[in-house]
């Protein structure tokens, strides 16, 4: 069921205790058949001999020897050769608490998710590490969001899993053989419409880590640039991957459920901004000739009629003259509520601050007008243009007698 790979390079000190600890945990607490694969990539110390001895001594442990260095290369070779349904890996230092292993792979075994990652950046994660590594990790993940639009939270945590059928499709497209391998795999999966499950982990930094931070950072930046170019030029077959691996699209409409809310909000907001600016300009132009209350009334009437007409056509897609008069009448009713709100705000201001300046009057009215705008959208969507925002309910199923 599970093949968990431990990629190593010159780890003669940590390899044996870590593999024995991992094997003990899986044997005692993991409820599925498993295999541990030690993927040695070009070690020059005693690591290959220790790996071979562990494979001979412990059941369900195998050793893989690669002539070339690179964590990504080791994972690609081990995962490609595996016959397990779920493929995973963890760092040899076992910085991640192994209690997170079953939650990591369970969504993949059940078919709910396609990939799974441990994250040290979730609120419920517990992490012990220095400020320098914390800053680097958060900066890197922030960079991924800004450059590649990554939605996953932690690309670098050495604790990940993938379904084997997904790996067979994605691995040939991952070019990096080093530390950027994880990031590239995750970005490809995300852009292909696959579901990435995140598991908050307890993680304790390994003070003996020998990762060259500067060299790794430079390689990661080059990887981001290369992958960004590939995505921008359409060189990667994302549409094909989405078609083969992505999940079926959700229904765009459900009988009786209003549709198009995000787009309506954007268009309504744009019209609302224009209406508010028009209202403010009209109020300032009319304030001196007719007074504050009359200026407020006239500005509201003019902008209310224009607002209803614009939202009727642009926000809710109602065309033609049929029902236009009714819509305007209903819009004026909502306008009356807005007038009461803004006039009440103006009266309250004059009661509490009789000497308020024109600028303060305008500010109070803009705030009150914003609240009336929210009221107007609710009325538009749930009352005035309701038949244009909700599909009719599906006809009732006829009962047949036996």
C-alpha positions as CSV (number, residue, x, y, z in Angstrom):
1,X,0.0,0.0,0.0
2,X,2.7,2.5,1.0
3,X,6.3,2.9,-0.1
4,X,8.1,5.5,1.9
5,X,11.4,6.6,0.5
6,X,14.3,7.9,2.7
7,X,16.7,9.8,0.3
8,X,20.2,9.9,1.8
9,X,23.7,11.2,0.9
10,X,26.5,10.6,3.3
11,X,24.3,9.8,6.3
12,X,26.3,7.1,8.0
13,X,25.6,8.6,11.4
14,X,21.8,9.1,11.2
15,X,20.7,6.4,8.8
16,X,20.5,3.3,11.0
17,X,18.8,4.9,14.1
18,X,16.3,6.8,11.9
19,X,15.4,3.8,9.7
20,X,14.9,1.6,12.8
21,X,12.7,4.2,14.4
22,X,10.7,4.6,11.2
23,X,10.4,0.8,10.9
24,X,9.3,0.4,14.5
25,X,6.6,3.1,14.1
26,X,5.2,1.6,10.9
27,X,5.3,-2.0,12.2
28,X,3.4,-1.0,15.4
29,X,1.1,1.8,14.4
30,X,0.5,1.8,10.6
31,X,-2.5,-0.3,9.7
32,X,-1.5,-1.0,6.0
33,X,1.3,-3.0,4.3
34,X,4.4,-0.8,3.8
35,X,7.9,-0.7,2.4
36,X,10.8,1.5,3.4
37,X,13.1,2.3,0.5
38,X,16.5,3.7,1.4
39,X,17.5,5.7,-1.7
40,X,21.2,6.4,-1.5
41,X,22.4,9.0,-4.1
42,X,26.1,8.8,-4.6
43,X,27.3,8.5,-1.0
44,X,31.0,8.2,-0.5
45,X,31.0,7.1,3.2
46,X,29.6,4.0,4.9
47,X,26.0,4.8,4.0
48,X,25.6,2.2,1.2
49,X,26.9,-0.6,3.4
50,X,24.6,0.4,6.3
51,X,21.7,0.6,3.9
52,X,22.4,-2.9,2.5
53,X,22.7,-4.3,6.1
54,X,19.4,-2.8,7.1
55,X,17.7,-4.1,4.0
56,X,19.0,-7.6,4.8
57,X,18.1,-7.5,8.5
58,X,14.7,-5.7,8.6
59,X,11.6,-7.0,6.8
60,X,10.0,-4.6,4.3
61,X,13.2,-2.5,4.0
62,X,15.0,-2.2,0.6
63,X,18.0,-0.3,-0.5
64,X,18.5,1.5,-3.8
65,X,21.9,2.7,-4.9
66,X,22.2,5.6,-7.4
67,X,25.5,6.7,-9.0
68,X,24.5,10.4,-9.3
69,X,23.7,12.9,-6.5
70,X,20.4,14.7,-6.1
71,X,17.4,14.3,-3.8
72,X,14.9,14.8,-6.7
73,X,16.7,12.2,-8.8
74,X,16.6,9.7,-5.9
75,X,12.9,10.2,-5.4
76,X,12.2,10.0,-9.1
77,X,14.1,6.7,-9.4
78,X,12.6,5.1,-6.3
79,X,9.0,6.2,-7.0
80,X,9.2,5.2,-10.6
81,X,10.3,1.7,-9.7
82,X,7.8,1.2,-6.9
83,X,4.7,-1.0,-7.2
84,X,2.9,0.6,-4.2
85,X,-0.4,2.5,-4.5
86,X,0.9,5.4,-2.4
87,X,4.4,6.9,-2.6
88,X,5.9,9.0,0.1
89,X,9.2,10.3,1.4
90,X,10.6,11.7,4.6
91,X,14.0,13.3,5.5
92,X,16.4,11.0,7.2
93,X,16.7,13.2,10.3
94,X,13.0,12.5,11.0
95,X,12.4,16.1,12.0
96,X,8.7,15.6,11.4
97,X,6.8,13.8,14.1
98,X,5.8,10.4,12.7
99,X,2.3,10.6,14.2
100,X,1.5,12.7,11.1
101,X,2.3,9.9,8.7
102,X,-1.1,8.2,8.7
103,X,-3.0,11.5,8.4
104,X,-0.7,12.3,5.5
105,X,-1.4,9.2,3.4
106,X,-5.0,8.4,4.5
107,X,-6.6,10.8,2.1
108,X,-4.6,9.3,-0.7
109,X,-5.4,5.7,0.2
110,X,-9.1,6.7,0.3
111,X,-8.9,8.5,-3.0
112,X,-10.0,11.8,-1.6
113,X,-6.8,13.6,-2.5
114,X,-4.0,13.3,-5.1
115,X,-1.0,14.6,-3.2
116,X,-0.4,15.3,0.5
117,X,2.2,17.5,2.2
118,X,3.2,18.2,5.7
119,X,3.1,21.9,6.6
120,X,5.0,23.8,9.3
121,X,3.2,27.0,8.6
122,X,-0.3,26.1,9.7
123,X,-1.7,27.6,12.9
124,X,-1.9,24.3,14.6
125,X,1.7,23.2,13.6
126,X,4.3,23.2,16.3
127,X,7.7,24.1,15.1
128,X,11.1,24.4,16.8
129,X,13.7,26.1,14.6
130,X,15.9,29.2,14.5
131,X,14.9,32.6,13.3
132,X,17.1,32.4,10.2
133,X,15.6,29.2,8.8
134,X,12.1,30.4,9.7
135,X,12.6,33.6,7.8
136,X,14.0,31.7,4.8
137,X,11.2,29.3,4.7
138,X,8.4,31.9,4.9
139,X,10.1,34.1,2.4
140,X,10.5,31.2,-0.1
141,X,6.8,30.2,0.2
142,X,5.8,33.9,-0.2
143,X,7.9,34.1,-3.3
144,X,6.2,31.1,-4.7
145,X,2.8,32.7,-4.2
146,X,3.9,35.9,-5.9
147,X,5.7,34.4,-8.9
148,X,4.0,31.0,-9.6
149,X,0.6,31.6,-7.9
150,X,1.2,28.7,-5.6
151,X,-1.7,27.9,-3.3
152,X,0.0,25.4,-1.0
153,X,1.5,26.7,2.2
154,X,4.9,24.8,2.6
155,X,6.8,23.6,-0.4
156,X,10.0,22.6,1.5
157,X,8.8,20.4,4.3
158,X,10.5,17.0,3.8
159,X,7.3,15.1,4.4
160,X,5.1,14.4,1.3
161,X,3.1,11.7,-0.4
162,X,1.5,11.1,-3.8
163,X,-0.8,8.6,-5.4
164,X,1.2,6.3,-7.7
165,X,-1.1,6.8,-10.7
166,X,-0.7,10.6,-10.4
167,X,3.1,10.2,-10.0
168,X,3.3,8.2,-13.2
169,X,1.8,11.1,-15.1
170,X,3.7,14.0,-13.4
171,X,7.2,12.6,-12.8
172,X,8.2,12.7,-16.5
173,X,7.4,16.4,-16.6
174,X,9.5,17.3,-13.5
175,X,12.9,18.4,-14.7
176,X,14.7,19.3,-11.5
177,X,16.8,16.6,-9.8
178,X,17.7,18.5,-6.7
179,X,15.9,20.4,-4.0
180,X,13.4,22.2,-6.3
181,X,11.9,18.8,-7.3
182,X,9.2,19.1,-4.6
183,X,8.1,22.6,-5.6
184,X,8.0,21.8,-9.3
185,X,5.9,18.7,-8.7
186,X,3.5,20.6,-6.5
187,X,3.0,23.4,-8.9
188,X,2.4,21.0,-11.8
189,X,-0.2,19.2,-9.7
190,X,-1.9,22.3,-8.6
191,X,-2.0,23.7,-12.2
192,X,-3.5,20.4,-13.4
193,X,-6.4,20.7,-11.1
194,X,-5.3,18.1,-8.5
195,X,-6.2,18.2,-4.9
196,X,-3.3,18.7,-2.4
197,X,-4.0,17.8,1.1
198,X,-2.1,19.6,3.9
199,X,-1.3,18.1,7.3
200,X,-0.1,20.4,10.1
201,X,3.0,18.8,11.7
202,X,5.2,19.0,14.7
203,X,8.7,19.7,13.5
204,X,12.0,20.0,15.3
205,X,14.9,21.5,13.4
206,X,18.0,19.3,12.9
207,X,21.0,21.4,14.1
208,X,23.3,19.1,12.1
209,X,21.6,19.9,8.8
210,X,24.3,20.2,6.0
211,X,22.1,21.8,3.4
212,X,24.0,24.6,1.6
213,X,21.4,27.4,2.0
214,X,23.0,29.8,-0.5
215,X,23.5,27.2,-3.2
216,X,20.0,25.8,-2.7
217,X,18.4,29.3,-2.8
218,X,20.2,30.1,-6.1
219,X,19.1,26.8,-7.5
220,X,15.5,27.4,-6.4
221,X,15.4,30.9,-8.0
222,X,16.6,29.4,-11.3
223,X,14.0,26.7,-10.9
224,X,11.3,29.3,-10.4
225,X,12.4,31.2,-13.5
226,X,12.5,28.1,-15.6
227,X,9.1,26.8,-14.4
228,X,7.6,30.3,-14.8
229,X,8.7,30.4,-18.4
230,X,7.4,27.0,-19.1
231,X,4.0,27.9,-17.7
232,X,3.9,31.3,-19.5
233,X,4.8,29.8,-22.9
234,X,2.3,26.9,-22.6
235,X,5.1,24.3,-23.0
236,X,3.6,22.1,-20.3
237,X,0.6,19.9,-21.2
238,X,-1.6,21.2,-18.4
239,X,-4.9,20.9,-20.3
240,X,-4.1,17.3,-21.1
241,X,-3.2,16.6,-17.5
242,X,-6.3,18.3,-16.2
243,X,-8.4,16.2,-18.6
244,X,-6.8,12.9,-17.5
245,X,-6.2,13.5,-13.8
246,X,-8.3,16.5,-12.8
247,X,-11.6,16.0,-11.0
248,X,-14.9,16.5,-12.8
249,X,-16.1,20.1,-12.7
250,X,-18.8,21.0,-10.2
251,X,-22.2,22.0,-11.6
252,X,-22.3,25.7,-12.6
253,X,-25.9,26.0,-11.4
254,X,-28.2,24.2,-9.0
255,X,-32.0,24.6,-9.3
256,X,-33.2,27.2,-6.8
257,X,-29.7,28.4,-5.9
258,X,-28.8,31.9,-7.2
259,X,-25.9,32.0,-9.6
260,X,-23.3,34.5,-10.7
261,X,-22.8,36.2,-7.3
262,X,-19.1,37.0,-7.7
263,X,-19.5,38.7,-11.1
264,X,-22.6,40.5,-9.9
265,X,-20.8,41.9,-6.9
266,X,-17.9,43.2,-9.1
267,X,-20.2,44.9,-11.5
268,X,-22.5,46.3,-8.8
269,X,-19.5,47.6,-6.9
270,X,-18.2,49.4,-10.0
271,X,-21.6,51.0,-10.6
272,X,-21.8,51.8,-6.9
273,X,-18.5,53.7,-7.0
274,X,-19.6,55.7,-10.0
275,X,-23.0,56.4,-8.4
276,X,-21.3,57.5,-5.2
277,X,-19.0,59.9,-7.0
278,X,-21.9,61.2,-9.0
279,X,-23.9,61.7,-5.8
280,X,-21.1,63.5,-4.1
281,X,-20.6,65.8,-7.1
282,X,-24.3,66.6,-7.4
283,X,-24.6,67.3,-3.7
284,X,-21.8,69.7,-3.7
285,X,-23.2,71.5,-6.8
286,X,-26.7,71.7,-5.3
287,X,-25.8,72.4,-1.7
288,X,-25.6,76.2,-1.9
289,X,-28.5,76.8,-4.2
290,X,-31.2,74.6,-2.6
291,X,-29.7,73.7,0.9
292,X,-28.4,70.4,2.3
293,X,-31.7,68.4,2.6
294,X,-33.0,69.3,-0.9
295,X,-29.5,68.7,-2.4
296,X,-29.5,65.3,-0.7
297,X,-32.9,64.5,-2.1
298,X,-32.2,65.6,-5.7
299,X,-28.8,63.9,-5.8
300,X,-30.3,60.6,-4.5
301,X,-33.2,60.6,-6.9
302,X,-31.0,61.2,-9.9
303,X,-28.4,58.7,-9.0
304,X,-31.0,56.1,-7.9
305,X,-32.7,56.1,-11.3
306,X,-29.3,55.9,-13.0
307,X,-28.1,53.2,-10.6
308,X,-31.2,51.0,-11.2
309,X,-31.0,51.3,-14.9
310,X,-27.3,50.5,-15.0
311,X,-27.6,47.5,-12.7
312,X,-30.6,46.3,-14.6
313,X,-28.6,46.0,-17.8
314,X,-25.0,45.4,-16.6
315,X,-25.2,43.6,-13.3
316,X,-28.3,41.4,-13.8
317,X,-28.4,41.2,-17.7
318,X,-32.0,42.4,-18.1
319,X,-32.5,43.7,-21.6
320,X,-35.5,45.3,-23.3
321,X,-38.2,47.6,-22.0
322,X,-40.5,44.9,-20.5
323,X,-40.8,45.4,-16.8
324,X,-38.5,48.5,-16.8
325,X,-41.1,50.7,-15.2
326,X,-41.8,48.2,-12.5
327,X,-38.1,47.8,-11.8
328,X,-37.7,51.6,-11.5
329,X,-40.7,51.8,-9.2
330,X,-39.3,49.1,-7.0
331,X,-35.9,50.8,-7.2
332,X,-37.5,54.0,-6.0
333,X,-39.0,52.2,-3.0
334,X,-35.5,51.1,-2.1
335,X,-34.4,54.6,-2.8
336,X,-36.9,55.8,-0.2
337,X,-35.2,53.6,2.4
338,X,-31.9,55.0,1.4
339,X,-33.2,58.5,1.6
340,X,-34.5,57.8,5.2
341,X,-31.1,56.4,6.1
342,X,-29.1,59.3,4.7
343,X,-31.5,62.0,5.9
344,X,-31.6,60.5,9.3
345,X,-27.8,60.5,9.4
346,X,-27.8,64.2,8.3
347,X,-30.4,65.1,10.9
348,X,-28.4,63.3,13.6
349,X,-25.3,65.1,12.6
350,X,-27.0,68.5,12.8
351,X,-28.4,67.6,16.2
352,X,-25.2,66.5,17.7
353,X,-22.8,68.9,15.9
354,X,-24.8,72.0,14.8
355,X,-21.7,73.7,13.4
356,X,-20.5,70.8,11.3
357,X,-18.7,71.9,8.1
358,X,-19.7,70.9,4.6
359,X,-16.9,68.4,4.5
360,X,-18.2,66.6,7.6
361,X,-21.7,66.6,6.1
362,X,-20.4,65.1,3.0
363,X,-18.4,62.4,4.9
364,X,-21.4,61.4,6.9
365,X,-23.6,61.2,3.9
366,X,-21.1,59.1,2.0
367,X,-21.0,56.6,4.8
368,X,-24.8,56.5,5.0
369,X,-25.0,56.2,1.2
370,X,-22.6,53.2,1.3
371,X,-24.9,51.4,3.8
372,X,-27.9,52.2,1.6
373,X,-25.9,50.8,-1.4
374,X,-25.5,47.5,0.4
375,X,-29.2,47.5,1.1
376,X,-29.9,48.2,-2.6
377,X,-27.8,45.2,-3.7
378,X,-29.7,42.9,-1.4
379,X,-33.0,44.2,-2.6
380,X,-31.9,44.0,-6.3
381,X,-30.8,40.4,-5.9
382,X,-33.5,39.0,-3.6
383,X,-36.5,41.1,-4.8
384,X,-36.4,43.3,-7.8
385,X,-34.3,41.1,-10.2
386,X,-34.8,37.8,-8.4
387,X,-36.1,36.0,-11.5
388,X,-32.9,36.8,-13.2
389,X,-30.6,35.5,-10.5
390,X,-32.2,32.2,-9.7
391,X,-33.2,29.4,-11.9
392,X,-36.7,28.0,-11.5
393,X,-36.9,25.0,-9.2
394,X,-36.8,21.6,-10.9
395,X,-40.2,20.1,-11.5
396,X,-41.4,17.8,-8.8
397,X,-40.9,14.1,-9.6
398,X,-44.2,12.4,-10.3
399,X,-45.0,9.5,-8.1
400,X,-46.0,6.3,-9.8
401,X,-48.0,3.6,-8.2
402,X,-46.6,0.2,-8.0
